Each structure stands twice: as structure tokens, then as C-alpha cells.
Amino acid sequence: MEATQPSGTTKRRVELRITRPVLTWFARPTVTIDGVGHPAQWGIGTWAVPDDGGTVIGVYLYNRVWRFGAAERSVADQSVLEYRAGPLPFTAGRLRSSG
């Protein structure tokens, strides 16, 4: 198992724009980076990702009852991604490159 690196050693960052849907059902977004979940907020944020190789970034919504609107994408060089949830809670979201 690899030792964790000290904070500030990652040089690559990805900007993620999480757009709030019309009906959220009190949901909060969660961002996953290579399968590890991190709580997030609506709006624009930046996330540190490993410098080497493709990283899988995912977003889903969670409202204490169920998970919905999941979307994921492998990023190799994109620096700006935009997430939009599906119109209904049982549909998938979209995570696309913007800009």
C-alpha cells in the first residue's frame, strides 16, 4: 500500500461545476475521485486529482433515502467539467467537458 503524500503535492486540479436541478428532494451532491467519495456543494469548485494517468471522477446526489443522478467520466487532460442531474430521480446525470 502506498503512503499518502503530504498536502499540496498534487499539481493537477479539475474544476467541477455542479448545477442544482429544479427538484432536488433535499439532495446533496457527492463527488467521487477514483471511487473515494467526498461531500460537495452546489456551484463551482476545484478538486485535486493525481498527476499521472486517467482519473475517474463521478458525481451523484444523495438525500438520506436514496442515491440518484449518478454520472462518471475519466479525465486525462480536461480541466473543466459540468454536472447536471437527470430530470427524474431514476434517470442518470450528465458529466461533460465544458470549455
All heavy atoms as an XYZ file, in Angstrom:
768
protein
N       0.846     -1.178      0.000
C       0.000      0.000      0.000
C       0.888      1.236      0.000
O       1.843      1.332      0.739
C      -0.898     -0.031      1.225
C      -1.909      1.029      1.250
S      -3.093      0.594      2.538
C      -3.883      2.114      2.692
N       0.540      2.205     -0.838
C       1.340      3.422     -0.954
C       1.085      4.353      0.221
O      -0.017      4.439      0.742
C       0.969      4.159     -2.240
C       1.385      3.435     -3.500
C       1.047      4.255     -4.728
O       0.961      5.491     -4.622
O       0.867      3.652     -5.777
N       2.129      5.039      0.628
C       1.994      6.043      1.685
C       1.309      7.280      1.108
O       1.511      7.626     -0.052
C       3.357      6.412      2.238
N       0.500      7.919      1.912
C      -0.164      9.128      1.437
C       0.832     10.268      1.346
O       1.777     10.349      2.121
C      -1.313      9.530      2.382
O      -0.777      9.732      3.678
C      -2.380      8.468      2.427
N       0.614     11.134      0.373
C       1.506     12.267      0.171
C       1.023     13.450      1.004
O      -0.167     13.582      1.278
C       1.530     12.660     -1.301
C       2.133     11.601     -2.181
C       2.170     12.061     -3.621
O       1.508     13.012     -4.001
N       2.948     11.378     -4.431
N       1.941     14.310      1.412
C       1.521     15.487      2.178
C       0.677     16.427      1.322
O       0.772     16.416      0.093
C       2.831     16.144      2.587
C       3.858     15.578      1.680
C       3.366     14.234      1.235
N      -0.124     17.217      1.964
C      -0.998     18.156      1.276
C      -0.177     19.141      0.448
O       0.887     19.585      0.856
C      -1.835     18.919      2.293
O      -2.644     19.849      1.652
N      -0.695     19.479     -0.739
C      -0.025     20.449     -1.586
C       0.925     19.844     -2.605
O       1.565     20.569     -3.343
N       1.046     18.496     -2.657
C       1.971     17.888     -3.608
C       1.329     17.638     -4.964
O       2.031     17.376     -5.919
C       2.517     16.560     -3.067
O       1.416     15.693     -2.804
C       3.326     16.778     -1.809
N       0.004     17.712     -5.070
C      -0.674     17.492     -6.334
C      -0.702     18.792     -7.127
O      -1.118     19.821     -6.618
C      -2.110     16.991     -6.093
O      -2.039     15.802     -5.342
C      -2.826     16.719     -7.390
N      -0.269     18.717     -8.370
C      -0.225     19.910     -9.201
C      -1.418     20.017    -10.138
O      -1.674     21.060    -10.699
C       1.068     19.916    -10.007
C       2.293     20.020     -9.146
C       3.551     19.934     -9.982
C       4.786     19.997     -9.129
N       5.000     18.850     -8.296
N      -2.147     18.937    -10.335
C      -3.263     18.937    -11.287
C      -4.576     19.110    -10.543
O      -4.859     18.399     -9.589
C      -3.262     17.629    -12.065
C      -4.187     17.656    -13.257
C      -3.939     16.479    -14.136
N      -4.544     15.291    -13.567
C      -5.101     14.331    -14.277
N      -5.097     14.405    -15.581
N      -5.622     13.295    -13.705
N      -5.366     20.073    -10.998
C      -6.668     20.315    -10.393
C      -7.727     20.321    -11.487
O      -7.456     20.713    -12.618
C      -6.682     21.633     -9.641
C      -5.677     21.627     -8.493
C      -5.809     22.792     -7.595
N      -6.997     22.848     -6.777
C      -7.183     22.191     -5.639
N      -6.267     21.362     -5.212
N      -8.274     22.329     -4.952
N      -8.919     19.885    -11.129
C     -10.046     19.841    -12.060
C     -11.140     20.736    -11.502
O     -11.488     20.640    -10.327
C     -10.566     18.397    -12.219
C     -11.836     18.359    -13.035
C      -9.507     17.517    -12.832
N     -11.662     21.625    -12.349
C     -12.782     22.471    -11.937
C     -14.071     21.726    -12.239
O     -14.261     21.215    -13.343
C     -12.763     23.799    -12.682
C     -13.880     24.730    -12.254
C     -13.810     26.070    -12.947
O     -12.730     26.677    -12.961
O     -14.850     26.481    -13.497
N     -14.959     21.678    -11.256
C     -16.221     20.962    -11.402
C     -17.366     21.915    -11.099
O     -17.404     22.521    -10.020
C     -16.245     19.763    -10.456
C     -17.421     18.822    -10.537
C     -17.539     18.218    -11.931
C     -17.256     17.713     -9.521
N     -18.266     22.067    -12.063
C     -19.446     22.926    -11.901
C     -20.651     22.020    -11.694
O     -21.062     21.313    -12.606
C     -19.643     23.787    -13.131
C     -18.491     24.715    -13.374
C     -18.623     25.464    -14.669
N     -17.427     26.279    -14.866
C     -17.153     26.906    -15.975
N     -17.974     26.815    -17.005
N     -16.055     27.612    -16.060
N     -21.215     22.052    -10.501
C     -22.356     21.203    -10.162
C     -23.606     22.073    -10.168
O     -23.762     22.955     -9.324
C     -22.167     20.524     -8.800
C     -20.876     19.707     -8.803
C     -23.360     19.654     -8.459
C     -20.528     19.094     -7.472
N     -24.485     21.817    -11.144
C     -25.697     22.606    -11.320
C     -26.846     21.983    -10.535
O     -27.118     20.787    -10.651
C     -26.070     22.683    -12.814
O     -24.934     23.183    -13.531
C     -27.255     23.582    -13.044
N     -27.518     22.794     -9.752
C     -28.630     22.314     -8.931
C     -29.868     22.103     -9.810
O     -30.281     23.000    -10.543
C     -28.931     23.339     -7.847
C     -29.988     22.894     -6.889
C     -30.255     23.988     -5.854
N     -30.886     23.369     -4.727
C     -30.491     23.483     -3.487
N     -29.455     24.225     -3.205
N     -31.121     22.880     -2.522
N     -30.489     20.910     -9.730
C     -31.706     20.675    -10.520
C     -32.904     21.418     -9.921
O     -32.843     21.893     -8.784
C     -31.897     19.161    -10.450
C     -31.151     18.730     -9.253
C     -30.058     19.730     -9.029
N     -33.984     21.499    -10.679
C     -35.189     22.191    -10.223
C     -35.764     21.504     -8.978
O     -36.060     22.154     -7.980
C     -36.246     22.241    -11.351
C     -37.525     22.872    -10.856
C     -35.692     23.002    -12.537
N     -35.901     20.195     -9.038
C     -36.401     19.422     -7.895
C     -35.249     18.621     -7.298
O     -34.774     17.666     -7.902
C     -37.519     18.472     -8.338
C     -38.773     19.146     -8.892
C     -39.723     18.110     -9.458
C     -39.456     19.960     -7.817
N     -34.808     18.990     -6.117
C     -33.676     18.285     -5.514
C     -34.104     17.271     -4.478
O     -33.334     16.400     -4.123
C     -32.716     19.269     -4.840
O     -33.426     19.991     -3.835
C     -32.083     20.199     -5.828
N     -35.302     17.372     -3.961
C     -35.771     16.467     -2.900
C     -34.776     16.462     -1.740
O     -34.443     15.430     -1.197
C     -35.997     15.055     -3.432
C     -37.096     14.972     -4.423
C     -38.431     15.047     -4.175
C     -36.974     14.821     -5.825
N     -39.124     14.958     -5.337
C     -38.261     14.811     -6.372
C     -35.887     14.696     -6.683
C     -38.497     14.684     -7.717
C     -36.125     14.567     -8.027
C     -37.415     14.553     -8.525
N     -34.273     17.649     -1.372
C     -33.323     17.836     -0.269
C     -32.021     17.068     -0.479
O     -31.366     16.676      0.475
C     -33.954     17.457      1.068
C     -35.209     18.214      1.364
C     -36.448     17.623      1.209
C     -35.135     19.537      1.766
C     -37.610     18.330      1.479
C     -36.300     20.249      2.039
C     -37.542     19.645      1.888
N     -31.648     16.863     -1.721
C     -30.436     16.103     -2.032
C     -29.200     16.982     -1.939
O     -29.265     18.190     -2.148
C     -30.542     15.499     -3.425
N     -28.081     16.342     -1.639
C     -26.775     16.981     -1.609
C     -25.867     16.239     -2.590
O     -25.943     15.023     -2.699
C     -26.161     16.909     -0.211
C     -27.003     17.508      0.882
C     -27.050     18.992      0.859
N     -25.691     19.518      1.019
C     -25.377     20.771      0.864
N     -26.278     21.636      0.545
N     -24.142     21.185      1.007
N     -24.976     16.942     -3.285
C     -24.069     16.264     -4.215
C     -22.884     15.620     -3.490
O     -22.440     16.097     -2.453
C     -23.597     17.388     -5.133
C     -23.732     18.626     -4.321
C     -24.868     18.398     -3.378
N     -22.399     14.534     -4.064
C     -21.191     13.865     -3.606
C     -20.307     13.641     -4.813
O     -20.766     13.182     -5.851
C     -21.524     12.510     -2.948
O     -22.381     12.749     -1.827
C     -20.275     11.806     -2.475
N     -19.026     13.966     -4.689
C     -18.048     13.781     -5.763
C     -17.187     12.574     -5.411
O     -16.747     12.443     -4.271
C     -17.167     15.038     -5.924
C     -16.056     14.804     -6.925
C     -18.007     16.226     -6.331
N     -16.977     11.692     -6.382
C     -16.076     10.560     -6.173
C     -14.862     10.729     -7.082
O     -14.996     11.055     -8.254
C     -16.758      9.215     -6.478
O     -17.191      9.198     -7.826
C     -17.950      8.983     -5.566
N     -13.693     10.517     -6.505
C     -12.450     10.562     -7.263
C     -11.793      9.206     -7.103
O     -11.417      8.822     -5.988
C     -11.526     11.686     -6.764
C     -12.228     13.032     -6.939
C     -10.198     11.666     -7.505
C     -11.491     14.201     -6.365
N     -11.730      8.455     -8.205
C     -11.226      7.081     -8.198
C     -11.927      6.225     -7.151
O     -11.309      5.446     -6.434
C      -9.704      7.052     -7.996
C      -8.963      7.554     -9.218
O      -9.504      7.427    -10.336
O      -7.842      8.072     -9.059
N     -13.250      6.400     -7.026
C     -14.054      5.574     -6.135
C     -14.154      6.048     -4.696
O     -14.884      5.468     -3.906
N     -13.454      7.099     -4.314
C     -13.498      7.624     -2.943
C     -14.439      8.824     -2.925
O     -14.235      9.801     -3.653
C     -12.092      8.038     -2.455
C     -12.159      8.605     -1.049
C     -11.146      6.864     -2.519
N     -15.485      8.770     -2.095
C     -16.491      9.824     -2.054
C     -16.085     11.005     -1.191
O     -15.449     10.843     -0.151
N     -16.476     12.199     -1.647
C     -16.215     13.444     -0.928
C     -17.480     14.288     -0.978
O     -18.023     14.506     -2.059
C     -15.079     14.236     -1.578
C     -13.824     13.455     -1.762
N     -12.925     13.245     -0.757
C     -13.331     12.800     -2.842
C     -11.921     12.516     -1.204
N     -12.149     12.222     -2.473
N     -17.958     14.792      0.163
C     -19.136     15.667      0.125
C     -18.824     16.941     -0.653
O     -17.706     17.443     -0.620
C     -19.423     15.962      1.593
C     -18.215     15.562      2.340
C     -17.439     14.608      1.494
N     -19.814     17.459     -1.349
C     -19.612     18.642     -2.181
C     -20.750     19.629     -1.957
O     -21.695     19.339     -1.212
C     -19.542     18.237     -3.649
N     -20.651     20.767     -2.606
C     -21.689     21.781     -2.560
C     -22.091     22.138     -3.983
O     -21.346     21.893     -4.926
C     -21.191     23.036     -1.850
C     -20.900     22.816     -0.391
C     -20.440     24.099      0.285
O     -20.121     25.088     -0.365
N     -20.413     24.074      1.599
N     -23.261     22.753     -4.105
C     -23.710     23.226     -5.407
C     -22.827     24.376     -5.842
O     -22.375     25.159     -5.035
C     -25.163     23.700     -5.336
C     -26.110     22.665     -4.841
C     -26.750     22.658     -3.647
C     -26.526     21.482     -5.515
N     -27.533     21.547     -3.545
C     -27.418     20.804     -4.671
C     -26.220     20.914     -6.746
C     -28.007     19.607     -5.019
C     -26.813     19.720     -7.097
C     -27.703     19.083     -6.240
N     -22.579     24.472     -7.134
C     -21.791     25.579     -7.659
C     -20.464     25.125     -8.237
O     -20.320     23.983     -8.673
N     -19.494     26.013     -8.217
C     -18.188     25.762     -8.828
C     -17.170     25.462     -7.742
O     -17.087     26.173     -6.740
C     -17.735     26.979     -9.645
C     -18.748     27.272    -10.762
C     -16.354     26.760    -10.236
C     -18.490     28.570    -11.491
N     -16.402     24.402     -7.950
C     -15.341     24.043     -7.024
C     -14.199     23.390     -7.767
O     -14.351     22.956     -8.915
N     -13.032     23.330     -7.132
C     -11.894     22.659     -7.747
C     -11.500     21.466     -6.887
O     -11.636     21.486     -5.663
C     -10.675     23.596     -7.891
O     -10.309     24.080     -6.605
C     -10.996     24.766     -8.808
N     -11.028     20.419     -7.554
C     -10.673     19.177     -6.894
C      -9.277     18.755     -7.323
O      -8.939     18.802     -8.496
C     -11.688     18.083     -7.276
C     -13.058     18.437     -6.813
C     -13.980     19.201     -7.470
C     -13.642     18.091     -5.572
N     -15.101     19.330     -6.703
C     -14.929     18.660     -5.537
C     -13.210     17.344     -4.484
C     -15.775     18.506     -4.451
C     -14.065     17.192     -3.413
C     -15.332     17.768     -3.402
N      -8.465     18.355     -6.367
C      -7.114     17.875     -6.656
C      -7.203     16.424     -7.102
O      -7.892     15.612     -6.483
C      -6.241     17.994     -5.418
N      -6.523     16.098     -8.185
C      -6.508     14.729     -8.708
C      -5.052     14.300     -8.894
O      -4.159     15.148     -9.007
C      -7.283     14.612    -10.049
C      -8.759     14.920     -9.851
C      -6.704     15.529    -11.093
N      -4.795     13.001     -8.924
C      -3.415     12.532     -9.128
C      -2.822     13.067    -10.425
O      -3.524     13.244    -11.421
C      -3.555     11.016     -9.171
C      -4.817     10.719     -8.439
C      -5.716     11.894     -8.697
N      -1.519     13.306    -10.404
C      -0.831     13.877    -11.556
C      -0.711     12.914    -12.724
O      -0.697     13.318    -13.874
C       0.580     14.334    -11.166
C       0.539     15.521    -10.217
O      -0.417     16.305    -10.302
O       1.466     15.640     -9.402
N      -0.614     11.628    -12.444
C      -0.359     10.658    -13.514
C      -1.605      9.860    -13.860
O      -2.423      9.562    -13.016
C       0.768      9.711    -13.107
C       0.475      9.000    -11.799
O      -0.399      9.481    -11.057
O       1.106      7.975    -11.530
N      -1.733      9.535    -15.141
C      -2.799      8.653    -15.622
C      -4.175      9.289    -15.628
O      -4.375     10.414    -15.214
N      -5.129      8.515    -16.129
C      -6.515      8.950    -16.170
C      -7.168      8.743    -14.813
O      -6.969      7.736    -14.156
N      -7.939      9.698    -14.389
C      -8.644      9.650    -13.118
C     -10.126      9.590    -13.409
O     -10.614     10.316    -14.269
C      -8.315     10.909    -12.293
O      -6.914     10.969    -12.091
C      -9.009     10.889    -10.966
N     -10.849      8.758    -12.688
C     -12.294      8.654    -12.862
C     -12.968      9.544    -11.825
O     -12.806      9.349    -10.620
C     -12.774      7.201    -12.722
C     -14.287      7.133    -12.860
C     -12.108      6.328    -13.768
N     -13.700     10.542    -12.313
C     -14.442     11.449    -11.446
C     -15.921     11.166    -11.639
O     -16.395     11.049    -12.765
C     -14.132     12.916    -11.777
C     -12.682     13.217    -11.439
C     -15.063     13.852    -11.022
C     -12.283     14.635    -11.672
N     -16.633     11.048    -10.546
C     -18.064     10.800    -10.591
C     -18.802     11.753     -9.672
O     -18.235     12.301     -8.731
N     -20.080     11.950     -9.948
C     -20.936     12.779     -9.108
C     -22.265     12.061     -8.971
O     -22.768     11.475     -9.930
C     -21.173     14.180     -9.727
C     -22.069     15.028     -8.840
C     -19.870     14.888     -9.993
N     -22.821     12.058     -7.768
C     -24.171     11.564     -7.575
C     -24.844     12.402     -6.499
O     -24.197     13.136     -5.763
C     -24.200     10.070     -7.224
C     -23.559      9.704     -5.906
C     -24.298      9.740     -4.727
C     -22.238      9.297     -5.839
C     -23.719      9.391     -3.522
C     -21.660      8.950     -4.644
C     -22.410      8.999     -3.474
O     -21.828      8.669     -2.287
N     -26.167     12.323     -6.427
C     -26.937     13.055     -5.434
C     -27.452     12.073     -4.393
O     -27.805     10.940     -4.721
C     -28.100     13.787     -6.103
C     -27.712     14.732     -7.240
C     -28.953     15.376     -7.832
C     -26.744     15.784     -6.772
N     -27.520     12.517     -3.141
C     -27.932     11.656     -2.045
C     -28.848     12.457     -1.122
O     -28.514     13.577     -0.746
C     -26.699     11.176     -1.278
C     -27.018     10.322     -0.094
C     -27.437      9.015     -0.258
C     -26.903     10.817      1.201
C     -27.734      8.217      0.828
C     -27.199     10.030      2.294
C     -27.613      8.739      2.096
O     -27.913      7.950      3.167
N     -30.000     11.876     -0.761
C     -30.928     12.606      0.100
C     -31.361     11.816      1.334
O     -32.482     11.939      1.789
C     -32.145     13.075     -0.689
C     -33.068     11.950     -1.071
O     -32.750     10.780     -0.889
N     -34.218     12.285     -1.597
N     -30.501     11.007      1.886
C     -30.733     10.183      3.080
C     -31.693      9.019      2.846
O     -31.901      8.209      3.718
C     -31.212     11.009      4.276
C     -30.210     12.000      4.749
C     -30.637     12.536      6.090
N     -29.720     13.547      6.533
C     -28.769     13.347      7.426
N     -28.612     12.160      7.950
N     -27.993     14.330      7.781
N     -32.309      8.961      1.697
C     -33.189      7.841      1.370
C     -32.621      7.037      0.212
O     -32.551      5.830      0.272
C     -34.620      8.326      1.021
C     -35.512      7.180      0.627
C     -35.215      9.094      2.194
N     -32.219      7.711     -0.838
C     -31.653      7.020     -1.988
C     -30.621      7.870     -2.695
O     -30.544      9.074     -2.505
C     -32.746      6.555     -2.943
C     -33.386      7.620     -3.765
C     -32.980      8.072     -4.971
C     -34.552      8.382     -3.447
N     -33.810      9.066     -5.426
C     -34.788      9.268     -4.510
C     -35.429      8.395     -2.368
C     -35.848     10.157     -4.523
C     -36.478      9.283     -2.380
C     -36.677     10.145     -3.455
N     -29.846      7.180     -3.520
C     -28.826      7.780     -4.374
C     -29.381      7.890     -5.774
O     -29.988      6.944     -6.272
C     -27.658      6.785     -4.419
C     -26.342      7.302     -4.110
C     -25.396      6.132     -4.134
N     -24.715      6.102     -5.410
C     -23.475      5.734     -5.576
N     -22.784      5.291     -4.565
N     -22.925      5.768     -6.742
N     -29.172      9.008     -6.440
C     -29.685      9.131     -7.808
C     -28.840     10.103     -8.609
O     -28.011     10.822     -8.064
C     -31.160      9.551     -7.810
C     -31.433     10.907     -7.211
C     -31.542     12.014     -8.024
C     -31.592     11.057     -5.847
C     -31.807     13.258     -7.483
C     -31.856     12.295     -5.297
C     -31.966     13.399     -6.113
N     -29.054     10.118     -9.924
C     -28.380     11.045    -10.820
C     -26.894     10.785    -10.995
O     -26.130     11.705    -11.243
N     -26.477      9.538    -10.860
C     -25.042      9.224    -10.935
C     -24.497      9.408    -12.347
O     -25.155      9.071    -13.326
C     -24.795      7.800    -10.466
N     -23.293      9.958    -12.418
C     -22.572     10.116    -13.687
C     -21.090     10.084    -13.375
O     -20.658     10.567    -12.335
C     -22.945     11.434    -14.362
N     -20.313      9.473    -14.277
C     -18.867      9.496    -14.083
C     -18.151      9.599    -15.419
O     -18.712      9.285    -16.458
C     -18.366      8.300    -13.271
C     -18.561      6.959    -13.852
C     -17.991      5.871    -12.942
O     -17.922      6.062    -11.721
O     -17.628      4.837    -13.482
N     -16.915     10.077    -15.328
C     -16.134     10.312    -16.534
C     -14.662     10.187    -16.192
O     -14.224     10.592    -15.124
C     -16.433     11.720    -17.042
C     -15.714     12.092    -18.282
C     -16.017     13.535    -18.648
N     -15.388     13.865    -19.892
C     -16.012     13.965    -21.044
N     -17.310     13.807    -21.088
N     -15.364     14.257    -22.133
N     -13.914      9.641    -17.118
C     -12.471      9.549    -16.954
C     -11.859     10.831    -17.497
O     -12.172     11.258    -18.598
C     -11.936      8.341    -17.728
O     -10.542      8.294    -17.619
N     -11.020     11.471    -16.701
C     -10.380     12.711    -17.132
C      -8.877     12.489    -17.243
O      -8.242     11.998    -16.337
C     -10.675     13.887    -16.177
C     -12.116     14.278    -16.238
C     -10.280     13.574    -14.770
N      -8.349     12.825    -18.376
C      -6.909     12.724    -18.591
C      -6.301     14.119    -18.657
O      -5.285     14.387    -18.054
C      -6.617     11.959    -19.868
N      -6.958     15.012    -19.384
C      -6.406     16.360    -19.515
C      -7.455     17.456    -19.390
O      -7.117     18.616    -19.359
C      -5.689     16.499    -20.851
C      -6.604     16.234    -22.028
O      -7.741     15.798    -21.811
O      -6.176     16.461    -23.162
N      -8.743     17.111    -19.303
C      -9.768     18.145    -19.169
C      -9.625     18.825    -17.815
O      -9.349     18.187    -16.818
C     -11.184     17.564    -19.270
C     -11.529     17.055    -20.621
C     -11.447     15.547    -20.703
O     -10.871     14.911    -19.846
N     -12.025     14.990    -21.726
N      -9.822     20.101    -17.794
C      -9.696     20.811    -16.538
C     -11.015     21.405    -16.061
O     -11.108     21.846    -14.940
C      -8.647     21.919    -16.660
O      -9.028     22.817    -17.662
N     -12.057     21.423    -16.917
C     -13.360     21.957    -16.520
C     -14.441     20.945    -16.891
O     -14.576     20.562    -18.048
C     -13.652     23.305    -17.225
C     -15.008     23.834    -16.806
C     -12.567     24.316    -16.923
N     -15.206     20.500    -15.887
C     -16.309     19.572    -16.104
C     -17.594     20.178    -15.554
O     -17.559     20.939    -14.580
C     -16.051     18.239    -15.402
C     -14.873     17.428    -15.890
C     -14.668     16.223    -14.978
C     -15.083     16.968    -17.312
N     -18.721     19.838    -16.180
C     -20.013     20.331    -15.723
C     -20.946     19.149    -15.485
O     -21.078     18.268    -16.336
C     -20.619     21.272    -16.762
C     -21.912     21.888    -16.313
C     -22.438     22.922    -17.293
O     -21.727     23.278    -18.236
O     -23.584     23.351    -17.094
N     -21.588     19.133    -14.302
C     -22.519     18.058    -13.945
C     -23.940     18.602    -13.932
O     -24.201     19.675    -13.383
C     -22.195     17.489    -12.562
C     -23.275     16.576    -12.045
C     -23.347     15.265    -12.485
C     -24.229     17.015    -11.154
C     -24.343     14.415    -12.047
C     -25.224     16.174    -10.704
C     -25.291     14.882    -11.149
O     -26.280     14.050    -10.718
N     -24.839     17.836    -14.540
C     -26.272     18.135    -14.481
C     -27.008     16.841    -14.138
O     -26.760     15.805    -14.750
C     -26.789     18.666    -15.812
C     -26.267     20.039    -16.142
C     -27.034     20.626    -17.315
N     -26.495     21.913    -17.680
C     -26.929     23.065    -17.172
N     -27.895     23.059    -16.290
N     -26.388     24.195    -17.554
N     -27.902     16.926    -13.172
C     -28.686     15.759    -12.774
C     -29.765     15.490    -13.809
O     -30.156     16.387    -14.571
C     -29.332     15.997    -11.412
N     -30.270     14.259    -13.828
C     -31.366     13.912    -14.725
C     -32.656     14.570    -14.267
O     -32.779     14.995    -13.114
N     -33.654     14.650    -15.149
C     -34.909     15.324    -14.787
C     -35.736     14.568    -13.739
O     -36.522     15.169    -13.026
C     -35.655     15.426    -16.116
C     -35.077     14.348    -16.956
C     -33.661     14.174    -16.522
N     -35.542     13.274    -13.647
C     -36.265     12.453    -12.676
C     -35.267     11.705    -11.807
O     -34.143     11.434    -12.234
C     -37.185     11.464    -13.400
C     -38.270     12.104    -14.271
C     -38.980     11.048    -15.093
C     -39.257     12.874    -13.407
N     -35.656     11.314    -10.582
C     -34.685     10.684     -9.690
C     -34.179      9.316    -10.138
O     -33.165      8.862     -9.641
C     -35.429     10.574     -8.364
C     -36.839     10.830     -8.640
C     -36.926     11.559     -9.932
N     -34.830      8.666    -11.073
C     -34.357      7.358    -11.523
C     -33.569      7.433    -12.825
O     -33.159      6.422    -13.369
C     -35.517      6.365    -11.664
C     -36.659      6.883    -12.499
C     -36.630      6.821    -13.870
C     -37.757      7.447    -11.875
C     -37.663      7.301    -14.633
C     -38.811      7.925    -12.620
C     -38.769      7.864    -14.002
N     -33.315      8.660    -13.316
C     -32.511      8.806    -14.537
C     -31.085      9.216    -14.170
O     -30.828      9.769    -13.104
C     -33.120      9.876    -15.463
O     -33.202     11.108    -14.769
C     -34.509      9.473    -15.950
N     -30.175      8.919    -15.078
C     -28.759      9.230    -14.839
C     -28.489     10.710    -15.065
O     -29.196     11.383    -15.796
C     -27.893      8.395    -15.778
N     -27.432     11.193    -14.448
C     -26.989     12.561    -14.673
C     -26.019     12.620    -15.844
O     -25.710     11.605    -16.465
N     -25.531     13.840    -16.149
C     -24.558     14.025    -17.232
C     -23.348     14.752    -16.675
O     -23.482     15.755    -15.969
C     -25.165     14.866    -18.350
C     -26.274     14.198    -19.107
C     -26.707     15.045    -20.308
N     -26.672     16.461    -20.050
C     -27.748     17.251    -19.982
N     -28.935     16.745    -20.160
N     -27.627     18.542    -19.753
N     -22.190     14.238    -16.993
C     -20.937     14.883    -16.619
C     -20.167     15.088    -17.905
O     -19.727     14.127    -18.535
C     -20.155     13.988    -15.647
C     -18.918     14.571    -15.009
C     -19.248     15.824    -14.211
C     -18.272     13.553    -14.104
N     -20.054     16.346    -18.341
C     -19.431     16.606    -19.631
C     -18.379     17.694    -19.503
O     -18.384     18.474    -18.561
C     -20.473     16.986    -20.672
C     -21.218     18.252    -20.373
C     -22.307     18.522    -21.419
N     -23.087     19.676    -21.060
C     -22.808     20.907    -21.452
N     -21.793     21.148    -22.223
N     -23.563     21.918    -21.075
N     -17.504     17.708    -20.478
C     -16.459     18.722    -20.525
C     -17.062     20.025    -21.001
O     -17.856     20.050    -21.942
C     -15.366     18.256    -21.488
O     -14.386     19.225    -21.604
N     -16.720     21.123    -20.349
C     -17.210     22.420    -20.795
C     -16.043     23.396    -20.804
O     -15.388     23.618    -19.806
C     -18.325     22.935    -19.897
O     -17.833     23.561    -18.770
N     -15.798     23.934    -21.938
C     -14.733     24.932    -22.055
C     -13.431     24.407    -22.425
O     -12.759     23.610    -22.563
